[in-house]
């Protein structure tokens, strides 16, 4: 396989980017570039990255293929702020899902279980992630504006110049310390609107193991049903 056989690479120019950066997702490849980076510089970077890019894309496709082949509805669901996993069951019912928070039980309709599972996770994230971000904000003394919970395909979070923060709803699948890292990362942007050494020092001040948490975000796959249908 060569670069020409890969899917079209989406190039995004970002005002805060200081270097070229590739991100390989199960369904797309994204290249983030500084605003004034030339086409020639981008092409040279792509040529130098060809071997890594082809290998990483193939690995992603193999993982995705395995997930698709092993489509089994989960019997439990681990969420970032629960000490024990939710116990899942499926039955014929009018409601999409019934959530018993006290007993940590989730009963899904068997009509479109994957679709309803994703709907539950999004609803859960919208309720719990803003609360947790407020907690981390208080712990770090880093203030923010508003919080939005969305389902972007390539970002775990973002922070605007007005200090409004967006968090990806899929974060609830990860351990709490990983979710905390993303919160710290975006809150640090309220002080440093870039990825300078000062920014990373701010992140490390509140998360000594941030590099390990970044690796988990990059390598831990999401459930197959998260990618089915529309967000």
Secondary structure, DSSP 8 states (H G I E B T S, - for coil): --GGGS--EEEEEETT--S-EEEE-SS-EEEEEETT--HHHHHHHHHHTHHHHHHHHHHHHHHHHHHHHT----SEE--TT-SS-EEEEEE--SSSEEEETTTTEEEEESSSHHHHHHHHHHHHHHHHHHHHHHHHHHHHT---S-EEEE--SS-SEEE-TT--EEEEGGGGGS-HHHHHHHHHHHHHTTT-SS--HHHHHHHHHH-TTHHHHHHHHHHS---GGGGSS--
